[in-house]
Amino acid sequence: MNSQSSVLRTIAVFCASADGTLPIYRHAAEELGTALAARNIGLIYGGAKVGLMQAVAESCLAAGGHVVGVIPEVLVDLEVAHHGISELHVVDTMHTRKALMGEKSDAFLILPGGYGTLEEMFEVLAWQTLRLHDKPVLILNINGFYDQLLCFLDHAVTQGMLKPKNRAILLVATTVDDAITQLSALPMRTTT
């Protein structure tokens, strides 16, 4: 049974396994990790020790936060698993990874990333439109990284391919503080 809670306890962060070409992306990931720890919000992430994933996890840990990683066996075998975090869950598939991250989180936050990050974001958005969950989904649009994607989604609305109410479920922030403020202001759902 779902019930409302006013406390944001955990955020699943989807982001790149690369740093990107601009230092601002890694800096934002580090700022996010530190901010989550300062607000006693647990981080759920992909469990890797590379790229923006490493940056958000290690900054959260360094600030005293709780970090839960969920990684499929294939990536552990490639030696990218971060064994220095609070909890590391090794799962069999990417699908299981996303399901467990979704189960453990109160909200989803998307930092810059590539195919994997976009796939994760669109899957949780699709799940929300199908009413499989009612957790907020927010893009942290650092340095305008997602501007063209957001324009495309608006185009999909004007072309009748995306309902305006479904477009509206994707929240957008340009700073870490605004992102956490927006997510914290929404009622959270907990499973009891």
Residue pairs with C-beta under 8 A, 6 or more apart in sequence:
1 191
1 192
2 134
2 189
2 190
2 191
2 192
3 189
3 190
3 192
4 187
4 188
4 189
4 190
5 106
5 187
5 188
5 189
5 190
6 187
6 188
7 188
8 39
8 41
8 106
8 107
8 180
8 183
8 184
8 186
8 188
9 41
9 42
9 106
9 188
10 41
10 42
10 43
10 44
10 68
10 104
10 105
10 106
10 107
11 36
11 41
11 42
11 43
11 44
11 105
11 106
11 107
11 108
11 109
11 183
12 44
12 45
12 101
12 102
12 104
12 105
12 107
12 108
12 109
13 32
13 43
13 44
13 45
13 56
13 108
13 109
13 110
13 111
14 45
14 46
14 108
14 109
14 110
14 111
14 113
14 116
14 117
14 120
14 121
15 29
15 45
15 46
15 51
15 52
15 53
15 56
15 110
15 111
15 112
15 113
15 117
16 25
16 51
16 52
16 53
16 111
16 112
16 113
16 114
16 116
16 117
17 46
17 48
17 50
17 51
17 52
17 53
17 80
17 116
18 50
18 51
18 52
18 114
19 25
19 26
19 51
19 52
19 55
20 26
20 52
20 112
22 143
24 142
24 143
25 52
25 111
25 112
25 142
25 143
25 145
26 52
26 55
28 111
28 112
28 140
28 142
28 176
29 52
29 53
29 55
29 56
29 59
29 111
30 55
30 56
30 58
30 59
31 59
31 176
32 56
32 59
32 109
32 111
32 140
32 176
32 179
33 43
33 55
33 56
33 57
33 58
33 59
33 60
33 61
33 62
33 63
33 65
34 59
34 60
34 62
34 63
35 176
35 177
35 180
36 42
36 43
36 60
36 65
36 180
37 59
37 60
37 61
37 62
37 63
37 64
37 65
38 63
39 180
39 184
40 65
41 65
41 180
42 65
42 66
42 67
42 68
43 56
43 57
43 60
43 65
43 66
43 67
43 68
44 68
44 70
44 101
44 104
44 105
45 53
45 56
45 57
45 67
45 68
45 69
45 70
45 101
46 53
46 69
46 70
46 71
46 97
46 101
47 53
47 69
47 70
47 71
47 75
47 81
47 82
47 85
47 88
47 89
47 90
48 54
48 69
48 71
48 75
48 80
48 81
48 82
49 57
49 80
49 81
49 82
49 83
49 84
50 80
52 111
52 112
52 113
53 82
54 82
56 111
57 67
57 69
57 82
57 85
60 66
60 67
61 67
61 84
61 85
61 86
66 86
66 87
67 85
67 86
67 87
68 85
68 86
68 87
68 88
68 89
68 104
69 81
69 82
69 85
69 87
69 88
69 89
70 89
70 91
70 97
70 100
70 101
70 104
71 80
71 81
71 88
71 89
71 90
71 91
71 97
72 90
72 91
72 92
72 93
72 94
72 96
72 97
73 90
73 91
73 92
75 81
76 90
81 88
81 90
82 88
89 100
91 97
91 100
98 120
98 123
98 124
102 108
102 124
102 127
102 133
102 135
105 135
106 135
106 188
106 189
106 190
107 135
107 136
107 137
107 138
107 183
107 186
107 188
108 121
108 124
108 135
108 136
108 137
108 138
109 138
109 140
109 179
109 183
110 117
110 120
110 121
110 137
110 138
110 139
110 140
110 146
111 117
111 140
111 142
112 142
112 145
112 146
118 149
121 137
121 139
124 133
124 135
124 137
125 137
125 166
125 169
125 170
127 133
128 134
128 135
128 137
128 169
129 166
129 169
133 189
134 189
135 188
135 189
136 169
136 171
136 182
136 183
136 186
137 169
137 170
137 171
138 170
138 171
138 172
138 173
138 179
138 182
138 183
139 146
139 150
139 170
139 171
139 172
139 173
140 173
140 174
140 175
140 176
140 179
141 147
141 150
141 172
141 173
141 174
142 174
146 172
150 172
153 162
153 167
153 170
154 167
156 162
156 167
157 163
157 164
157 167
171 182
171 183
173 179
173 182
